[in-house]
Amino acid sequence: MDSPQPRRRVDVDAHTAAVARPGLRILTAGEEALSHACSSDAQYGHLAISPATAHCGYPLGRWLAGQRSRQRRGVLSAEREQALAGIDPWWCPPWDLKWQRCYHRAQRATRSRFLRASC
């Protein structure tokens, strides 16, 4: 019985990968972030996540915090703003984000009927 050949490590840059697999498109950093935002919104129903939140290992919360900061300073591109608003219209609310998170928690609780009033 022959021994298996040891695996060789091959470094491949984006161009070489694109040529080798023409149907595969490499995402830009912004596209990757928007893809994670879309997936997170589909899972949780909103983008009101804390800066410490990671989605599938991607630092989505930190990226969204940066986008919100750019939006408030008026330097976020219209294209990026539209993309985020298309995912969640309240991705950058004028009120505190903690309130937005609590709102979504309460909304989810009422849908699942776990909300109880206490005195």
N, C-alpha and C positions, 0 to 999 in steps of 0.2 A: 504494500500500500504506500502510495506517495504521500509525502508530507505536504500540507497546504502551503502555498507560497505566502510569505509575509506580505502584509498590505503596505503599499507605498502611499505616502501622503503626497497629494498633488495640490498645489496652491492654484486656485482658479480665480481670476478677477471677473468682474461683472460682464465685461465685453466677451470674454471667452465663454462664459456660461450662456450668454444670450446666443452666441453663434452655435454652440453645441446643442442647445435646446431652443430652437426658434419660436416655439409656441409658448414658452415660458417668459413672462415679462417680469423684470426686476422692478419692485416698487421703490419710489423715492421715499425719503424719510417722512415727508408730509403725507404721502399716500398710505404708508404703513400706519402712521398714527391715526389717520381718518378711518382706516380699516378696523383698527382696534376700537376706536370710538363707536363705530357702527355696530360692531359685535357686542360691545359692552351695553350699549343702549338697547339692543335686541334682547339681551339677557336680563337687564335690570329696569328698563323702561325710562331711563334718564341719564344725563351726563353730569349730574350734581354730585360728583365723587370728590373725595378729599385728595389733596396733593400726594398723600402717601400711597394711594391705591395703584396697584399694578394689575394689568389685564394680560393674562397668559405670559407673564414675565416682562411685559412692556410697561415702562413707567408712564402709563396713561394719565394718571392724576397730575403728575408733575408737568406733562406736556399741556394738558388742558389749563392748568394754572397759568402757564406761560402765554397761552392763547388768550385767556381772559385778561391778563395784564396788557397785552398788546391791543386788545379791543378797547379797553378803558382809556388807553393813551392815544387811541385813534390811529395806530400804525399797523393794524391787522389788515391784510389784503381783503378786498371785497369778495374775491373768489373763495378764500378760506372761510370768511364769515358766512357766506351763503352755504358752503358745504356743511359747516357745523350746525347752522340753523335748520338745514334740511334733515339732519339727524335728530336734533332736539331743539325746538324753537326757544326753549329757556336754558340753553347751555351757558349763557352768561347773563343771569338775571340782575336787575338793578338793586335788588335786596341781597341780604346776607345769604351765602351759599348754605350755611348750616340750616337756615329756615327752609330752604328748598329741599334739602335732604330729609328733614323732619316731615315735610309735606308729603314727600313720596313714600316715606315709611308709613305714615298714617293712611294714605290712600291705599297702599298695598294691604294694610291691616284690615281696612273696612271691606275690601274685596274678598279677603279670606275669612272675614267675620271674627277676627281675634281682638278687635278693639273693644275695650271695656271701660266704661266711665267709672271713676272712683271719686268719692267725696273727700 
